[in-house]
Amino acid sequence: MRPTYREAAYSLLHLVPQQERSGVYDRFVYESGRAAAELGFCAFDRHRAAHVEEAQVTCPLLIIGAGQDRITPASVVRWVAAK
């Protein structure tokens, strides 16, 4: 799984200067489509591959959000951090 150049330009590279985008995009590698599906469609995964037992997470977590992030909005990051 790999985003098209157009998808990447909108969602991942929108803050990279236009003249540098294709060079950055050319370094993209393919990611696991299965992992993306398990995370993106976790409500439909009967095997619960992406399930996290919240009570068992006992270590500190670093949650970072950015105002111009088009993949994970700051509101989602705040929701996760509140947990």
PDB file of N, CA, C and O in Angstrom, chain B, residues numbered from 101:
ATOM      1  N   MET B 101       0.855  -1.164   0.000  1.00  0.00           N
ATOM      2  CA  MET B 101       0.000   0.000   0.000  1.00  0.00           C
ATOM      3  C   MET B 101       0.901   1.227   0.000  1.00  0.00           C
ATOM      4  O   MET B 101       1.839   1.327   0.791  1.00  0.00           O
ATOM      5  N   ARG B 102       0.608   2.142  -0.883  1.00  0.00           N
ATOM      6  CA  ARG B 102       1.379   3.385  -0.982  1.00  0.00           C
ATOM      7  C   ARG B 102       0.438   4.452  -1.531  1.00  0.00           C
ATOM      8  O   ARG B 102      -0.271   4.201  -2.506  1.00  0.00           O
ATOM      9  N   PRO B 103       0.420   5.636  -0.925  1.00  0.00           N
ATOM     10  CA  PRO B 103      -0.471   6.673  -1.446  1.00  0.00           C
ATOM     11  C   PRO B 103      -0.016   7.125  -2.829  1.00  0.00           C
ATOM     12  O   PRO B 103       1.167   7.051  -3.159  1.00  0.00           O
ATOM     13  N   THR B 104      -0.957   7.590  -3.623  1.00  0.00           N
ATOM     14  CA  THR B 104      -0.581   8.192  -4.895  1.00  0.00           C
ATOM     15  C   THR B 104       0.120   9.519  -4.589  1.00  0.00           C
ATOM     16  O   THR B 104       0.053  10.027  -3.469  1.00  0.00           O
ATOM     17  N   TYR B 105       0.782  10.059  -5.587  1.00  0.00           N
ATOM     18  CA  TYR B 105       1.452  11.346  -5.379  1.00  0.00           C
ATOM     19  C   TYR B 105       0.446  12.413  -4.968  1.00  0.00           C
ATOM     20  O   TYR B 105       0.714  13.214  -4.072  1.00  0.00           O
ATOM     21  N   ARG B 106      -0.702  12.425  -5.618  1.00  0.00           N
ATOM     22  CA  ARG B 106      -1.725  13.422  -5.297  1.00  0.00           C
ATOM     23  C   ARG B 106      -2.205  13.291  -3.851  1.00  0.00           C
ATOM     24  O   ARG B 106      -2.351  14.291  -3.149  1.00  0.00           O
ATOM     25  N   GLU B 107      -2.452  12.045  -3.404  1.00  0.00           N
ATOM     26  CA  GLU B 107      -2.873  11.817  -2.014  1.00  0.00           C
ATOM     27  C   GLU B 107      -1.786  12.255  -1.034  1.00  0.00           C
ATOM     28  O   GLU B 107      -2.070  12.890  -0.018  1.00  0.00           O
ATOM     29  N   ALA B 108      -0.548  11.910  -1.351  1.00  0.00           N
ATOM     30  CA  ALA B 108       0.563  12.274  -0.465  1.00  0.00           C
ATOM     31  C   ALA B 108       0.764  13.782  -0.429  1.00  0.00           C
ATOM     32  O   ALA B 108       1.024  14.348   0.633  1.00  0.00           O
ATOM     33  N   ALA B 109       0.645  14.431  -1.574  1.00  0.00           N
ATOM     34  CA  ALA B 109       0.822  15.884  -1.627  1.00  0.00           C
ATOM     35  C   ALA B 109      -0.204  16.593  -0.749  1.00  0.00           C
ATOM     36  O   ALA B 109       0.116  17.584  -0.093  1.00  0.00           O
ATOM     37  N   TYR B 110      -1.435  16.089  -0.737  1.00  0.00           N
ATOM     38  CA  TYR B 110      -2.476  16.699   0.085  1.00  0.00           C
ATOM     39  C   TYR B 110      -2.313  16.363   1.565  1.00  0.00           C
ATOM     40  O   TYR B 110      -2.372  17.250   2.416  1.00  0.00           O
ATOM     41  N   SER B 111      -2.111  15.097   1.866  1.00  0.00           N
ATOM     42  CA  SER B 111      -2.200  14.652   3.254  1.00  0.00           C
ATOM     43  C   SER B 111      -0.879  14.645   4.008  1.00  0.00           C
ATOM     44  O   SER B 111      -0.869  14.859   5.221  1.00  0.00           O
ATOM     45  N   LEU B 112       0.212  14.411   3.340  1.00  0.00           N
ATOM     46  CA  LEU B 112       1.490  14.235   4.021  1.00  0.00           C
ATOM     47  C   LEU B 112       2.522  15.306   3.685  1.00  0.00           C
ATOM     48  O   LEU B 112       3.359  15.647   4.521  1.00  0.00           O
ATOM     49  N   LEU B 113       2.466  15.826   2.491  1.00  0.00           N
ATOM     50  CA  LEU B 113       3.522  16.720   2.023  1.00  0.00           C
ATOM     51  C   LEU B 113       3.064  18.160   1.831  1.00  0.00           C
ATOM     52  O   LEU B 113       3.783  18.953   1.222  1.00  0.00           O
ATOM     53  N   HIS B 114       1.897  18.513   2.332  1.00  0.00           N
ATOM     54  CA  HIS B 114       1.339  19.839   2.062  1.00  0.00           C
ATOM     55  C   HIS B 114       2.189  20.984   2.607  1.00  0.00           C
ATOM     56  O   HIS B 114       2.046  22.117   2.147  1.00  0.00           O
ATOM     57  N   LEU B 115       3.064  20.724   3.570  1.00  0.00           N
ATOM     58  CA  LEU B 115       3.925  21.779   4.110  1.00  0.00           C
ATOM     59  C   LEU B 115       5.347  21.721   3.546  1.00  0.00           C
ATOM     60  O   LEU B 115       6.184  22.562   3.876  1.00  0.00           O
ATOM     61  N   VAL B 116       5.615  20.738   2.705  1.00  0.00           N
ATOM     62  CA  VAL B 116       6.916  20.618   2.047  1.00  0.00           C
ATOM     63  C   VAL B 116       6.877  21.522   0.816  1.00  0.00           C
ATOM     64  O   VAL B 116       5.893  21.498   0.077  1.00  0.00           O
ATOM     65  N   PRO B 117       7.919  22.317   0.577  1.00  0.00           N
ATOM     66  CA  PRO B 117       7.912  23.182  -0.604  1.00  0.00           C
ATOM     67  C   PRO B 117       7.637  22.379  -1.889  1.00  0.00           C
ATOM     68  O   PRO B 117       8.128  21.262  -2.050  1.00  0.00           O
ATOM     69  N   GLN B 118       6.860  22.959  -2.781  1.00  0.00           N
ATOM     70  CA  GLN B 118       6.426  22.295  -4.012  1.00  0.00           C
ATOM     71  C   GLN B 118       7.589  21.655  -4.773  1.00  0.00           C
ATOM     72  O   GLN B 118       7.459  20.526  -5.246  1.00  0.00           O
ATOM     73  N   GLN B 119       8.705  22.340  -4.897  1.00  0.00           N
ATOM     74  CA  GLN B 119       9.834  21.840  -5.676  1.00  0.00           C
ATOM     75  C   GLN B 119      10.530  20.651  -5.019  1.00  0.00           C
ATOM     76  O   GLN B 119      11.326  19.978  -5.674  1.00  0.00           O
ATOM     77  N   GLU B 120      10.253  20.372  -3.740  1.00  0.00           N
ATOM     78  CA  GLU B 120      10.882  19.250  -3.038  1.00  0.00           C
ATOM     79  C   GLU B 120       9.963  18.037  -2.905  1.00  0.00           C
ATOM     80  O   GLU B 120      10.428  16.951  -2.556  1.00  0.00           O
ATOM     81  N   ARG B 121       8.691  18.200  -3.171  1.00  0.00           N
ATOM     82  CA  ARG B 121       7.714  17.129  -2.919  1.00  0.00           C
ATOM     83  C   ARG B 121       7.993  15.851  -3.686  1.00  0.00           C
ATOM     84  O   ARG B 121       7.938  14.769  -3.102  1.00  0.00           O
ATOM     85  N   SER B 122       8.288  15.937  -4.964  1.00  0.00           N
ATOM     86  CA  SER B 122       8.479  14.707  -5.741  1.00  0.00           C
ATOM     87  C   SER B 122       9.698  13.945  -5.252  1.00  0.00           C
ATOM     88  O   SER B 122       9.686  12.714  -5.251  1.00  0.00           O
ATOM     89  N   GLY B 123      10.754  14.642  -4.835  1.00  0.00           N
ATOM     90  CA  GLY B 123      11.939  13.971  -4.299  1.00  0.00           C
ATOM     91  C   GLY B 123      11.636  13.232  -3.007  1.00  0.00           C
ATOM     92  O   GLY B 123      12.120  12.122  -2.787  1.00  0.00           O
ATOM     93  N   VAL B 124      10.839  13.851  -2.161  1.00  0.00           N
ATOM     94  CA  VAL B 124      10.435  13.197  -0.913  1.00  0.00           C
ATOM     95  C   VAL B 124       9.523  12.015  -1.221  1.00  0.00           C
ATOM     96  O   VAL B 124       9.681  10.936  -0.649  1.00  0.00           O
ATOM     97  N   TYR B 125       8.576  12.220  -2.120  1.00  0.00           N
ATOM     98  CA  TYR B 125       7.641  11.148  -2.473  1.00  0.00           C
ATOM     99  C   TYR B 125       8.373   9.946  -3.061  1.00  0.00           C
ATOM    100  O   TYR B 125       7.998   8.806  -2.786  1.00  0.00           O
ATOM    101  N   ASP B 126       9.397  10.176  -3.854  1.00  0.00           N
ATOM    102  CA  ASP B 126      10.153   9.077  -4.466  1.00  0.00           C
ATOM    103  C   ASP B 126      10.814   8.173  -3.427  1.00  0.00           C
ATOM    104  O   ASP B 126      11.162   7.032  -3.734  1.00  0.00           O
ATOM    105  N   ARG B 127      10.989   8.663  -2.218  1.00  0.00           N
ATOM    106  CA  ARG B 127      11.602   7.849  -1.150  1.00  0.00           C
ATOM    107  C   ARG B 127      10.571   7.067  -0.341  1.00  0.00           C
ATOM    108  O   ARG B 127      10.938   6.299   0.548  1.00  0.00           O
ATOM    109  N   PHE B 128       9.300   7.251  -0.636  1.00  0.00           N
ATOM    110  CA  PHE B 128       8.252   6.495   0.054  1.00  0.00           C
ATOM    111  C   PHE B 128       8.397   5.007  -0.267  1.00  0.00           C
ATOM    112  O   PHE B 128       8.780   4.633  -1.375  1.00  0.00           O
ATOM    113  N   VAL B 129       8.092   4.183   0.704  1.00  0.00           N
ATOM    114  CA  VAL B 129       8.104   2.737   0.502  1.00  0.00           C
ATOM    115  C   VAL B 129       6.689   2.212   0.703  1.00  0.00           C
ATOM    116  O   VAL B 129       5.823   2.912   1.227  1.00  0.00           O
ATOM    117  N   TYR B 130       6.469   0.989   0.285  1.00  0.00           N
ATOM    118  CA  TYR B 130       5.150   0.382   0.451  1.00  0.00           C
ATOM    119  C   TYR B 130       4.956  -0.046   1.900  1.00  0.00           C
ATOM    120  O   TYR B 130       5.876  -0.564   2.533  1.00  0.00           O
ATOM    121  N   GLU B 131       3.774   0.171   2.408  1.00  0.00           N
ATOM    122  CA  GLU B 131       3.390  -0.205   3.761  1.00  0.00           C
ATOM    123  C   GLU B 131       2.418  -1.369   3.689  1.00  0.00           C
ATOM    124  O   GLU B 131       1.852  -1.653   2.633  1.00  0.00           O
ATOM    125  N   SER B 132       2.231  -2.027   4.798  1.00  0.00           N
ATOM    126  CA  SER B 132       1.319  -3.164   4.851  1.00  0.00           C
ATOM    127  C   SER B 132      -0.129  -2.713   4.726  1.00  0.00           C
ATOM    128  O   SER B 132      -0.631  -1.962   5.563  1.00  0.00           O
ATOM    129  N   GLY B 133      -0.787  -3.173   3.685  1.00  0.00           N
ATOM    130  CA  GLY B 133      -2.209  -2.878   3.520  1.00  0.00           C
ATOM    131  C   GLY B 133      -3.036  -3.535   4.605  1.00  0.00           C
ATOM    132  O   GLY B 133      -4.052  -2.994   5.041  1.00  0.00           O
ATOM    133  N   ARG B 134      -2.594  -4.702   5.035  1.00  0.00           N
ATOM    134  CA  ARG B 134      -3.336  -5.411   6.085  1.00  0.00           C
ATOM    135  C   ARG B 134      -3.289  -4.621   7.390  1.00  0.00           C
ATOM    136  O   ARG B 134      -4.315  -4.454   8.050  1.00  0.00           O
ATOM    137  N   ALA B 135      -2.112  -4.139   7.762  1.00  0.00           N
ATOM    138  CA  ALA B 135      -2.000  -3.357   9.000  1.00  0.00           C
ATOM    139  C   ALA B 135      -2.853  -2.094   8.921  1.00  0.00           C
ATOM    140  O   ALA B 135      -3.519  -1.729   9.890  1.00  0.00           O
ATOM    141  N   ALA B 136      -2.832  -1.433   7.777  1.00  0.00           N
ATOM    142  CA  ALA B 136      -3.637  -0.224   7.613  1.00  0.00           C
ATOM    143  C   ALA B 136      -5.119  -0.537   7.737  1.00  0.00           C
ATOM    144  O   ALA B 136      -5.866   0.223   8.353  1.00  0.00           O
ATOM    145  N   ALA B 137      -5.546  -1.641   7.161  1.00  0.00           N
ATOM    146  CA  ALA B 137      -6.955  -2.030   7.239  1.00  0.00           C
ATOM    147  C   ALA B 137      -7.343  -2.386   8.675  1.00  0.00           C
ATOM    148  O   ALA B 137      -8.423  -2.021   9.140  1.00  0.00           O
ATOM    149  N   GLU B 138      -6.461  -3.097   9.372  1.00  0.00           N
ATOM    150  CA  GLU B 138      -6.768  -3.473  10.757  1.00  0.00           C
ATOM    151  C   GLU B 138      -6.891  -2.246  11.651  1.00  0.00           C
ATOM    152  O   GLU B 138      -7.713  -2.224  12.567  1.00  0.00           O
ATOM    153  N   LEU B 139      -6.082  -1.230  11.390  1.00  0.00           N
ATOM    154  CA  LEU B 139      -6.167   0.000  12.174  1.00  0.00           C
ATOM    155  C   LEU B 139      -7.340   0.872  11.726  1.00  0.00           C
ATOM    156  O   LEU B 139      -8.093   1.389  12.551  1.00  0.00           O
ATOM    157  N   GLY B 140      -7.482   1.025  10.427  1.00  0.00           N
ATOM    158  CA  GLY B 140      -8.506   1.913   9.893  1.00  0.00           C
ATOM    159  C   GLY B 140      -9.922   1.391  10.003  1.00  0.00           C
ATOM    160  O   GLY B 140     -10.872   2.170  10.090  1.00  0.00           O
ATOM    161  N   PHE B 141     -10.069   0.075  10.000  1.00  0.00           N
ATOM    162  CA  PHE B 141     -11.397  -0.529  10.060  1.00  0.00           C
ATOM    163  C   PHE B 141     -11.528  -1.446  11.273  1.00  0.00           C
ATOM    164  O   PHE B 141     -12.137  -2.513  11.196  1.00  0.00           O
ATOM    165  N   CYS B 142     -10.948  -1.015  12.393  1.00  0.00           N
ATOM    166  CA  CYS B 142     -10.913  -1.869  13.586  1.00  0.00           C
ATOM    167  C   CYS B 142     -12.311  -2.247  14.075  1.00  0.00           C
ATOM    168  O   CYS B 142     -12.484  -3.309  14.674  1.00  0.00           O
ATOM    169  N   ALA B 143     -13.301  -1.403  13.830  1.00  0.00           N
ATOM    170  CA  ALA B 143     -14.663  -1.723  14.275  1.00  0.00           C
ATOM    171  C   ALA B 143     -15.222  -2.940  13.550  1.00  0.00           C
ATOM    172  O   ALA B 143     -16.148  -3.583  14.044  1.00  0.00           O
ATOM    173  N   PHE B 144     -14.671  -3.263  12.387  1.00  0.00           N
ATOM    174  CA  PHE B 144     -15.165  -4.385  11.592  1.00  0.00           C
ATOM    175  C   PHE B 144     -14.277  -5.623  11.684  1.00  0.00           C
ATOM    176  O   PHE B 144     -14.567  -6.645  11.063  1.00  0.00           O
ATOM    177  N   ASP B 145     -13.196  -5.533  12.458  1.00  0.00           N
ATOM    178  CA  ASP B 145     -12.241  -6.646  12.565  1.00  0.00           C
ATOM    179  C   ASP B 145     -12.669  -7.587  13.683  1.00  0.00           C
ATOM    180  O   ASP B 145     -12.498  -7.276  14.861  1.00  0.00           O
ATOM    181  N   ARG B 146     -13.212  -8.712  13.321  1.00  0.00           N
ATOM    182  CA  ARG B 146     -13.703  -9.657  14.330  1.00  0.00           C
ATOM    183  C   ARG B 146     -12.574 -10.283  15.144  1.00  0.00           C
ATOM    184  O   ARG B 146     -12.818 -10.823  16.223  1.00  0.00           O
ATOM    185  N   HIS B 147     -11.329 -10.214  14.634  1.00  0.00           N
ATOM    186  CA  HIS B 147     -10.182 -10.758  15.372  1.00  0.00           C
ATOM    187  C   HIS B 147      -9.554  -9.728  16.310  1.00  0.00           C
ATOM    188  O   HIS B 147      -8.686 -10.059  17.117  1.00  0.00           O
ATOM    189  N   ARG B 148      -9.998  -8.487  16.198  1.00  0.00           N
ATOM    190  CA  ARG B 148      -9.540  -7.392  17.059  1.00  0.00           C
ATOM    191  C   ARG B 148      -8.015  -7.251  17.076  1.00  0.00           C
ATOM    192  O   ARG B 148      -7.408  -7.119  18.139  1.00  0.00           O
ATOM    193  N   ALA B 149      -7.419  -7.279  15.916  1.00  0.00           N
ATOM    194  CA  ALA B 149      -5.960  -7.208  15.790  1.00  0.00           C
ATOM    195  C   ALA B 149      -5.383  -5.910  16.339  1.00  0.00           C
ATOM    196  O   ALA B 149      -4.259  -5.902  16.842  1.00  0.00           O
ATOM    197  N   ALA B 150      -6.123  -4.821  16.251  1.00  0.00           N
ATOM    198  CA  ALA B 150      -5.623  -3.524  16.706  1.00  0.00           C
ATOM    199  C   ALA B 150      -6.124  -3.157  18.108  1.00  0.00           C
ATOM    200  O   ALA B 150      -5.916  -2.033  18.565  1.00  0.00           O
ATOM    201  N   HIS B 151      -6.775  -4.090  18.780  1.00  0.00           N
ATOM    202  CA  HIS B 151      -7.325  -3.803  20.111  1.00  0.00           C
ATOM    203  C   HIS B 151      -6.209  -3.557  21.122  1.00  0.00           C
ATOM    204  O   HIS B 151      -5.208  -4.273  21.146  1.00  0.00           O
ATOM    205  N   VAL B 152      -6.392  -2.549  21.942  1.00  0.00           N
ATOM    206  CA  VAL B 152      -5.454  -2.238  23.021  1.00  0.00           C
ATOM    207  C   VAL B 152      -6.234  -2.264  24.323  1.00  0.00           C
ATOM    208  O   VAL B 152      -7.233  -1.560  24.468  1.00  0.00           O
ATOM    209  N   GLU B 153      -5.785  -3.064  25.258  1.00  0.00           N
ATOM    210  CA  GLU B 153      -6.395  -3.110  26.585  1.00  0.00           C
ATOM    211  C   GLU B 153      -5.845  -1.920  27.370  1.00  0.00           C
ATOM    212  O   GLU B 153      -4.734  -1.972  27.897  1.00  0.00           O
ATOM    213  N   GLU B 154      -6.631  -0.853  27.441  1.00  0.00           N
ATOM    214  CA  GLU B 154      -6.160   0.401  28.034  1.00  0.00           C
ATOM    215  C   GLU B 154      -5.619   0.240  29.449  1.00  0.00           C
ATOM    216  O   GLU B 154      -4.631   0.882  29.806  1.00  0.00           O
ATOM    217  N   ALA B 155      -6.240  -0.593  30.248  1.00  0.00           N
ATOM    218  CA  ALA B 155      -5.820  -0.760  31.647  1.00  0.00           C
ATOM    219  C   ALA B 155      -4.418  -1.359  31.753  1.00  0.00           C
ATOM    220  O   ALA B 155      -3.759  -1.210  32.782  1.00  0.00           O
ATOM    221  N   GLN B 156      -3.962  -2.027  30.709  1.00  0.00           N
ATOM    222  CA  GLN B 156      -2.644  -2.650  30.752  1.00  0.00           C
ATOM    223  C   GLN B 156      -1.528  -1.725  30.266  1.00  0.00           C
ATOM    224  O   GLN B 156      -0.354  -2.092  30.326  1.00  0.00           O
ATOM    225  N   VAL B 157      -1.873  -0.549  29.792  1.00  0.00           N
ATOM    226  CA  VAL B 157      -0.861   0.427  29.387  1.00  0.00           C
ATOM    227  C   VAL B 157      -0.489   1.222  30.623  1.00  0.00           C
ATOM    228  O   VAL B 157      -1.256   2.071  31.077  1.00  0.00           O
ATOM    229  N   THR B 158       0.675   0.953  31.164  1.00  0.00           N
ATOM    230  CA  THR B 158       1.086   1.580  32.423  1.00  0.00           C
ATOM    231  C   THR B 158       2.284   2.504  32.271  1.00  0.00           C
ATOM    232  O   THR B 158       2.674   3.171  33.229  1.00  0.00           O
ATOM    233  N   CYS B 159       2.868   2.551  31.095  1.00  0.00           N
ATOM    234  CA  CYS B 159       4.028   3.417  30.882  1.00  0.00           C
ATOM    235  C   CYS B 159       3.564   4.788  30.369  1.00  0.00           C
ATOM    236  O   CYS B 159       2.459   4.907  29.840  1.00  0.00           O
ATOM    237  N   PRO B 160       4.395   5.811  30.524  1.00  0.00           N
ATOM    238  CA  PRO B 160       4.035   7.130  29.984  1.00  0.00           C
ATOM    239  C   PRO B 160       3.984   7.068  28.450  1.00  0.00           C
ATOM    240  O   PRO B 160       4.742   6.331  27.820  1.00  0.00           O
ATOM    241  N   LEU B 161       3.091   7.845  27.875  1.00  0.00           N
ATOM    242  CA  LEU B 161       2.968   7.925  26.428  1.00  0.00           C
ATOM    243  C   LEU B 161       3.210   9.358  25.984  1.00  0.00           C
ATOM    244  O   LEU B 161       2.798  10.299  26.663  1.00  0.00           O
ATOM    245  N   LEU B 162       3.867   9.527  24.864  1.00  0.00           N
ATOM    246  CA  LEU B 162       4.071  10.847  24.276  1.00  0.00           C
ATOM    247  C   LEU B 162       3.059  11.001  23.157  1.00  0.00           C
ATOM    248  O   LEU B 162       3.110  10.275  22.165  1.00  0.00           O
ATOM    249  N   ILE B 163       2.152  11.931  23.310  1.00  0.00           N
ATOM    250  CA  ILE B 163       1.119  12.193  22.312  1.00  0.00           C
ATOM    251  C   ILE B 163       1.395  13.573  21.729  1.00  0.00           C
ATOM    252  O   ILE B 163       1.401  14.568  22.454  1.00  0.00           O
ATOM    253  N   ILE B 164       1.622  13.632  20.426  1.00  0.00           N
ATOM    254  CA  ILE B 164       1.947  14.897  19.768  1.00  0.00           C
ATOM    255  C   ILE B 164       0.905  15.181  18.703  1.00  0.00           C
ATOM    256  O   ILE B 164       0.545  14.299  17.924  1.00  0.00           O
ATOM    257  N   GLY B 165       0.429  16.394  18.671  1.00  0.00           N
ATOM    258  CA  GLY B 165      -0.521  16.807  17.644  1.00  0.00           C
ATOM    259  C   GLY B 165      -0.066  18.109  17.031  1.00  0.00           C
ATOM    260  O   GLY B 165       0.688  18.866  17.645  1.00  0.00           O
ATOM    261  N   ALA B 166      -0.516  18.367  15.838  1.00  0.00           N
ATOM    262  CA  ALA B 166      -0.151  19.607  15.157  1.00  0.00           C
ATOM    263  C   ALA B 166      -1.403  20.222  14.539  1.00  0.00           C
ATOM    264  O   ALA B 166      -2.282  19.512  14.051  1.00  0.00           O
ATOM    265  N   GLY B 167      -1.468  21.496  14.565  1.00  0.00           N
ATOM    266  CA  GLY B 167      -2.635  22.204  14.072  1.00  0.00           C
ATOM    267  C   GLY B 167      -2.912  21.996  12.596  1.00  0.00           C
ATOM    268  O   GLY B 167      -4.066  22.069  12.176  1.00  0.00           O
ATOM    269  N   GLN B 168      -1.885  21.738  11.797  1.00  0.00           N
ATOM    270  CA  GLN B 168      -2.076  21.564  10.354  1.00  0.00           C
ATOM    271  C   GLN B 168      -1.944  20.107   9.925  1.00  0.00           C
ATOM    272  O   GLN B 168      -1.785  19.826   8.737  1.00  0.00           O
ATOM    273  N   ASP B 169      -2.009  19.184  10.872  1.00  0.00           N
ATOM    274  CA  ASP B 169      -1.911  17.754  10.568  1.00  0.00           C
ATOM    275  C   ASP B 169      -3.177  17.317   9.856  1.00  0.00           C
ATOM    276  O   ASP B 169      -4.277  17.498  10.378  1.00  0.00           O
ATOM    277  N   ARG B 170      -3.034  16.746   8.677  1.00  0.00           N
ATOM    278  CA  ARG B 170      -4.197  16.307   7.910  1.00  0.00           C
ATOM    279  C   ARG B 170      -4.445  14.808   8.036  1.00  0.00           C
ATOM    280  O   ARG B 170      -5.417  14.300   7.477  1.00  0.00           O
ATOM    281  N   ILE B 171      -3.605  14.105   8.742  1.00  0.00           N
ATOM    282  CA  ILE B 171      -3.780  12.666   8.929  1.00  0.00           C
ATOM    283  C   ILE B 171      -4.498  12.397  10.247  1.00  0.00           C
ATOM    284  O   ILE B 171      -5.520  11.711  10.275  1.00  0.00           O
ATOM    285  N   THR B 172      -3.960  12.937  11.336  1.00  0.00           N
ATOM    286  CA  THR B 172      -4.571  12.768  12.650  1.00  0.00           C
ATOM    287  C   THR B 172      -4.842  14.154  13.226  1.00  0.00           C
ATOM    288  O   THR B 172      -3.913  14.819  13.685  1.00  0.00           O
ATOM    289  N   PRO B 173      -6.078  14.596  13.211  1.00  0.00           N
ATOM    290  CA  PRO B 173      -6.402  15.939  13.704  1.00  0.00           C
ATOM    291  C   PRO B 173      -6.038  16.116  15.177  1.00  0.00           C
ATOM    292  O   PRO B 173      -6.025  15.157  15.948  1.00  0.00           O
ATOM    293  N   ALA B 174      -5.747  17.345  15.547  1.00  0.00           N
ATOM    294  CA  ALA B 174      -5.394  17.648  16.929  1.00  0.00           C
ATOM    295  C   ALA B 174      -6.488  17.206  17.894  1.00  0.00           C
ATOM    296  O   ALA B 174      -6.190  16.823  19.025  1.00  0.00           O
ATOM    297  N   SER B 175      -7.737  17.252  17.469  1.00  0.00           N
ATOM    298  CA  SER B 175      -8.831  16.823  18.355  1.00  0.00           C
ATOM    299  C   SER B 175      -8.722  15.344  18.698  1.00  0.00           C
ATOM    300  O   SER B 175      -9.048  14.943  19.815  1.00  0.00           O
ATOM    301  N   VAL B 176      -8.273  14.539  17.763  1.00  0.00           N
ATOM    302  CA  VAL B 176      -8.084  13.102  18.039  1.00  0.00           C
ATOM    303  C   VAL B 176      -6.917  12.896  18.999  1.00  0.00           C
ATOM    304  O   VAL B 176      -6.983  12.055  19.896  1.00  0.00           O
ATOM    305  N   VAL B 177      -5.849  13.667  18.805  1.00  0.00           N
ATOM    306  CA  VAL B 177      -4.697  13.566  19.695  1.00  0.00           C
ATOM    307  C   VAL B 177      -5.089  13.964  21.116  1.00  0.00           C
ATOM    308  O   VAL B 177      -4.673  13.320  22.078  1.00  0.00           O
ATOM    309  N   ARG B 178      -5.891  15.029  21.250  1.00  0.00           N
ATOM    310  CA  ARG B 178      -6.353  15.448  22.582  1.00  0.00           C
ATOM    311  C   ARG B 178      -7.220  14.361  23.227  1.00  0.00           C
ATOM    312  O   ARG B 178      -7.123  14.124  24.431  1.00  0.00           O
ATOM    313  N   TRP B 179      -8.064  13.704  22.432  1.00  0.00           N
ATOM    314  CA  TRP B 179      -8.915  12.633  22.942  1.00  0.00           C
ATOM    315  C   TRP B 179      -8.055  11.469  23.445  1.00  0.00           C
ATOM    316  O   TRP B 179      -8.324  10.926  24.517  1.00  0.00           O
ATOM    317  N   VAL B 180      -7.042  11.085  22.699  1.00  0.00           N
ATOM    318  CA  VAL B 180      -6.148   9.999  23.115  1.00  0.00           C
ATOM    319  C   VAL B 180      -5.377  10.408  24.372  1.00  0.00           C
ATOM    320  O   VAL B 180      -5.253   9.620  25.310  1.00  0.00           O
ATOM    321  N   ALA B 181      -4.868  11.621  24.389  1.00  0.00           N
ATOM    322  CA  ALA B 181      -4.102  12.092  25.554  1.00  0.00           C
ATOM    323  C   ALA B 181      -4.957  12.122  26.814  1.00  0.00           C
ATOM    324  O   ALA B 181      -4.453  11.872  27.908  1.00  0.00           O
ATOM    325  N   ALA B 182      -6.236  12.422  26.673  1.00  0.00           N
ATOM    326  CA  ALA B 182      -7.123  12.477  27.835  1.00  0.00           C
ATOM    327  C   ALA B 182      -7.332  11.094  28.438  1.00  0.00           C
ATOM    328  O   ALA B 182      -7.608  10.978  29.632  1.00  0.00           O
ATOM    329  N   LYS B 183      -7.206  10.057  27.640  1.00  0.00           N
ATOM    330  CA  LYS B 183      -7.376   8.706  28.148  1.00  0.00           C
ATOM    331  C   LYS B 183      -6.233   8.373  29.070  1.00  0.00           C
ATOM    332  O   LYS B 183      -6.179   7.270  29.614  1.00  0.00           O
TER     333      LYS B 183
END
